[in-house]
Amino acid sequence: MGIFSGRHFPREIILWAVRWYCRYGLRYRDLEEMMTERGVPVDHSTIYRWVQKYAPELDKQTRWYRQVPDWQARSWRVDETYIRGGGRWCYLYRAITAGGHTLDFYLSPKRNVAAAKRFLAKTLRSNTITGFPRVINTDKAPSLARAIAELKSEGICPQTVEHRQVKYLNNILE
């Protein structure tokens, strides 16, 4: 019994739709149209349910395939920006490698040390494949600097990780 048992559509059809949505960022209605062109009459709300159910599981199962080269994985760029999401304003914290691969993101209603610390701790713990970075590049946000210092003192972030505060290195994020 797999995770696809009991579904109306074959496993391959579901994987196509979920992959196209996750990889190319298409709208559900566009995916519905593409699937219909290929002879698969499926509603956009069904595709939405597939993405909600199968995308997290596929992410877990394929994470180790998405390894990044060592020279890229050792340098992280971390930044926060103010965005409007879901009808409310919030801060989007993002971490990427030097090569542009997204490591993690976090939405927070506040821009403070606690939010930065929570995001960085989550990112450091969840990236077991790439390992710890050699350097973390941030802009001159005081909350990020203090969060990194606190994580080092708590032992979550190794003492060997260098923290660079050069805003121009984060241009790839902006």
Steps between C-alpha positions, in 0.01 A plus 500: 500500500659824386403859552320494164269207576130566459544793262282547192795604282818298441810578702685643196225755429502623859880525500497696173258757637675538836844524340389761246340707773801482732769539235349765272264685734202468269150594608259216570272609216795502259588149611138397450518631143833326432371169632182532292713562188674172577172313531471499879180677610583610853364795696728768644369434851607136467851613403499728804418205727774291337758773558394540864520126561800386294739798472631476860554126464676540165719772649604265780576213264696706245691736729825302480489508118520877506848516640698811424872512425716539807639840399145638471363338813766645728398862445148601599322827431231593753263793467159620612251710309157646571226348284124481485375143524150375562368854541743596774851640512776276633874443482638235267831356618691315225823302487666396174835355399761687298368321192144622555346180641234574761581345836199616698254784558288620791211747531483701820270781614794665678857589411686431820771280645256224595370467142851509352623246753208265434558520125876447519470212747244330276720551194813371671322190631314415178797517263672181602600416143688822426639516853585814689613802300850640511363854482159665542459827310238746625424865461558722799177402675580493873244226569681253271841577652371452853311181404816346351700594809238344729482181291879470521492539878226234525696257284245481217730685261868398504751759620694453175221656293603847389236775494549766231288814501538625143173607344629477141562125528126452545407665169414154366210496749360841414 
